[in-house]
Amino acid sequence: MFFVLSKTLGIALLPTNFLIGIGVFGAILLATRFASLGRKLLIASIALLAICGFSPLGNWLLYPLEQRFSPWDAARGPPDGIVVLGGSIDPDLSAAHGVAVVKNSADRVIATAALARRYPNARIIFSGGSGNLISDDAREADYAGAAFESLGVSKTRLTMERRARNTQENAEFSRALAAPKSGERWLLVTSAFHMPRSVGLFRKAGFAVEPYPVSWLVGGRADLFKFSVLSLEGLGRVDVGVREWMGLAAYRISGKTSEFFPGPGQP
């Protein structure tokens, strides 16, 4: 049920979808006796879409998420293993074209390949199935291996986890595959904005990981006052930020994490 709600209600409540829905509803009301309300909804929808698209709102939502964990400190020594979360490869497009099609968050794959070359003894687990509500046979992990091999990572070092549909399952299935021993150090590679939610779920699954954030969407504090030239970029950042904060709240309320905003040094 949690997965179904996240793929239906969760998507419907994303600002872009929600505001467009309000605008469409307002346009429909124009042809009824509620035309006055329809005009107000239509104006509100356009105004709020413009604010989300051009203002720094998305940066304000993403900045605390991306700054929650510092870059990984390599001075502590080599890791025993690396877990990289899916989200960088489109399984449906990959299946259609027969090759790995990389979309957003490509740094997850690129950074992991660089780590693999730097630490040749580290085990590597890629966790990514299909996040579609009505799943098909295409799984992200089925195509990630080829992407890693093209970057010089031998397939003998890769363990591909192809069942996970969301971050909670990423954590649970990765722990089962890794079977981490006491004293082992495992890195978790995912987008910086996604790291707080991911760390919270890995902790709940009993898998102690060290954050290795990548794919930042916001620079420094100056970006908190930077307006977007292209509305699609601003809308995209707002949607990503809202989705992460909704996810943090939903996982905490449902008891799937032990803290609302996981951070360094927490249990």
Secondary structure, DSSP 8 states (H G I E B T S, - for coil): -HHHHHHTHHHHTSHHHHHHHHHHHHHHHTTSTTHHHHHHHHHHHHHHHHHHHHSTHHHHHHHHHHTSS----GGG---SEEEEES-SB-HHHHHHHTS--B-S-THHHHHHHHHHHH-TT-EEEEE-----SS--S--THHHHHHHHHHTT--GGGEEEE----SHHHHHHHHHHHH---TT--EEEEEEGGGHHHHHHHHHHTT---EEEEE--S--SGGGGG---SSHHHHHHHHHHHHHHHHHHHHHHHTTSSSSSS--TT--
